[in-house]
Amino acid sequence: MNWRVAGFCLSAAVFLIYIPYLMWNRRSRSEQPQDQTGNWSWWHLVLASFLTLFAELALIRWIGTEVRIFAYVKNLALLLCFLGFGMGCALARRPIRWWNSAAALLALLTIVRWPGSGGKTFENLSENLGAGQDMQIWATGAARHWPAFFASLLLVALLLALIACIFIPIGQAVSRQFELAARPLPAYSWNLAASLLGILAFFAVSRYALPPAFWMAAIFLCLAALQPRIRQAVPFAALALPAVLLLHDPSTPDRYSIWTPYQLIDVSIVKFRNGEFAKASIEVNHTGYQSMVNLSPEFLERHPRLLKEPPQDNPYNVPFAFAVPSPRVLVVGAGSGNDAAAAVRHNSSHVDAVEIDPVILDLGKHHPEHPYSAAQVAVHVNDARAFMKRAKGPYDLILFGLLDSHTLTDYSNMRIDNFVYTVESLQEAKALLAPDGVLFIKFQVDRDFVGRRLMEMLITVFGKPPLMFWANSSYTAQAACFAISTSEQVENRLAADPHLRQFVMDNPVSFAQTPEVPLTTDDWPYLYQHGRWLPIIFLSVGVLVVLLAACFYWQIPEARQQMPSLFFFSMGAGFLLLETQVISRLALYFGTTWQVNGIVIAAILVALLLANTVIEKQAKPWPARWSLAGLLLGLLFAYLMPFNRIPGSAVFVGWFASGIFAIPVFFAGLLFAGEFRSVKSPGAALGANMLGAVVGGLLENLSLIVGLKALLLVVFGLYVLAGVGLIGSRQKQAQRLQPDLQTSIGR
């Protein structure tokens, strides 16, 4: 029986019978929370805070994989998580309808995993929204069809609304506990600590490649644990069953899926009739990635019709035609081992194979040529840029092996390979080359502006144009090849090898006619974006998020009477921008790895906990002006600090940068905690903070125009605005106290 069909039938039964009955039967006590009596519950605060971050990361990662467009539009799912949580904070004093959260989550899973779609509905959605010339998104066309674009945008709106609805009851639960706490600041510390545990828990399940069925079941079980009585918890726990069935993907030894720390990998092994391995097709996030192939002479001799092109013209073999004999080789983006296998076939003296995803490297251990077992091959699980910063060299051949990303990192606007294709990165690669060393880049160029950008960067770094040509493959997509060296090595090899020269002449590629594009740098690393502007899809989705936020927020009667606190709103917007700035900056030194994301976020939460402790231990109120001054000065110091001129290793510079950015983070925590301790309504303050984070997420798109560093100035402006809000709130408080003081004097 088809697991997904069974899950769909169970979900349909739930929606048709069980959940409607419980939602509309107002006599049911299942909607009444445990703290409805007004009792403080440490357990509810900790569990709801844990669930907030765990569910947030789980949904961001899952929806970005199943609906690919979410993986490329910055922080889209994250913003709706914040929006839903902020809405919940604003509704803290209303009854918590936990079934709304459970129903929204189950509906989201059911719609996305609907068995009748065959996976095409949301693939078409990604193609409709991602098509266009202003940016490159994998497996999308260059021409935009507007009716399909707007229809897809409506479907995205439905998915976003469901994501927000999941977090409204969770926000209510957290906010209510803040309202009930005798002291809001210790409650906020518990909230931060539990949030940290939620992040660490999700990074743990990612590290051990547990599938989404486990994530979503855990969310339903947490919802069950938040119910006051066992009989009310059982239905929530039971909903884990249809969720698991919907998310289960059957596997066989020749076809299976793995959720790596970064992405979903689908592996399909093809064998000949005699059972001999033919190839293994690898898809990443439902899109073709590469094929693990056997190109050894013995194998090709047994199967002469397997390759359409001559073996020496295959993209995996061509780079070695330009290198010196027995080269020292660096392969960045080593994948499942095809490039490393080619290096071994060409008698390379040493090979450093660098791959960021440990699961793909594990797949490479089963490569039919066993390159990762060869004595001359050293395997490194690392980010390509981070490895190059630490590598010693020299290398006779540095090979960028189709290192084009299908994946974004959580909590950041960066694709995994963004910092690999920058001017500074190519300069670092050049510095690792031997005197006759060759830099060879293979890239699937689907938009000409990407090819033009790669060409111009190589010209800028090497002072001459690269040799460019197409290389067709029977196994992979057509690759644009760029070969260049500091010496005349490429030109000499071309002159000495008639076959190579003819091959290059027969497969010309030129991007000279393509309009000029801005070069990618460490400050503006957006290889896949045409220019310094907001792509249509970002603008459209940004407007959609704003409209959804307005529709949600104006449903709150209190919101129509007064605006959110300017101070807490600006603090939320500034802090989200600051957090993503820290992650992006440190990824430059430590690599765009899931460990770095986890360490940075955990360190930020620890800094906030430390700030809470400092405020809580103070006998007298901590002067807010000192915190604000320290925060603004710390931001200016971080902005003016020339990190690229600091001597020492990349690791040292990274830790130094961590210390610099810790200064504004700590002072932001002091400022927030100092005001949060005495706020009249902690729930309303937290809600305004979350809504500000939504705006901060939208403002992060400005980096596509002004670059990453300039975002610090935007953060600076937001915190100045927070200072203005703080002064205004204190003036209003003084005005309210003055009549009371005059009345007491008159008496």
Buried (B, 14 or more C-beta within 10 A) or exposed (E): EEBBEBBBBBBEEBBEEBBEEBBEEEEEEBBBBBBEEEEBBEEBBBBBBBBBBBBBBBBBBBBBBBBBBBBBBBBBBBBBBBBBBBBBBBBBEEEBBBBBBBBBBBBBBBBBBBBEEEEEBBBBBBBBBBBBBBBBBBBBBEEBEEEBBEBBBEBBBEBBBBBBBBBBBBBBBBBBBBBBBEEBBBBBBBBBBBBBBBBBBBBEBBBEBBBBBBBBBBBBBBBBBBBBEEEBBEBBBBBBBBBBBBBBBEEEEEBBEBBBBBBBBBBBBEEEEEEEBBBBBBBBBBBBBBBBBBBBEEBBEEEEEBBEBEBEBBBBBBBBBBBBEEBBBBBBBBBBBBBBBBBBBBEBEBBBBBBBBBBBBBBBEBBBBBBBEBEBBEBBBBBBBBBBBEBEBBBBBBBBBBBBBBBBBBBBBBBBBBBBBBBBBBEBBBEBBBEBBBBBBBBBBBBBBBBBBBBBBBBEBBEBEBBBBBBBBBBBEBBBBBBBBBEEBBBEBBEEBEEBEEBBEEBEBEBEEBEEBBBBBBBBBBBBBBBBEBBBBBEBBBEBBBEBBEEBBEEBEEBEEEEBBBBBBBBBBBBBBBBBBBBBBBBBBBBBBBEBBBBBBBBBBBBBBBBBBBBBEEEEEBEBEEBBBBBBEBBBEBBEBEBEEEEEEBEEBBBBBBEBBBBBBBBBBBBBBBBBBEBEBBBBBBBBBBBBBBBBBBBBBBBBEBBBBBBBBBBBBBBBBBBEBBBEBEEEEEEEEEEEEEEEEEE
